[in-house]
């Protein structure tokens, strides 16, 4: 989506909030939801694999690590770690591609997302875009937390939690800027930022929904990884798939609202008053 497409006149998408919350269960999206459920479940299994691998290596003492059996375990752990990383990347391509595809179609005012025109190369581009934007936002969040970390020595887990919360605030406008600017390097698009200032309620709605989705997703993920509950992976996968599609719809609706040039109500009333006076004359 380039800048001209982002700011072109929009179709009248439903302004009801239920359009976003019921989006994942729409009949047109059921196939995508099932595929995302399978993909997210696989990612949850991979996360449990990482946690199991970490617990295995962390439980080994210095003497065990230096033994022949310990060396074999460490070498095998490195290979398993690399394999899990490859599987995680492959599994994330479809997830990221669906996310970007929903945002773009929704920003164009589509009531239903057209899943027939999605190519794997486009999904790969969506994955790289999300990876780039998330990395930039994570770096900014880490820089903002650096003075606090140096002053108080924040634990690693708390640091990651605070970094993810800051990322929730930075990520939406930066991602939409890359789409409005038509290039991944346009992290701040002035015209879009101006519309955010004019319509702050749009971004506030995105932030509210972000936290509503963030709490159950992170909570379930932490519960699953804390004691490596493998049985939770289907539940986590389904929950993540639902919230992922809904969050994409919310961001797409925000882009649609920010790019839609609607006449103000005052102008409408003024025009109606002029028309009544003409009729009276």
ZINOR-V790392 format. One record per helix or strand of 3 or more residues. SS is the DSSP state (H for helix, E for strand). FROM is the first residue (numbers start at 1). TO is the last residue. Records with the same first field share a line. If there is no record, write none. Layout:
SS: FROM-TO ; FROM-TO
This chain:
H: 3-6 ; 18-21 ; 23-25 ; 27-58 ; 62-66 ; 68-107 ; 115-117 ; 120-152 ; 156-181 ; 190-198 ; 200-226 ; 230-259 ; 265-280
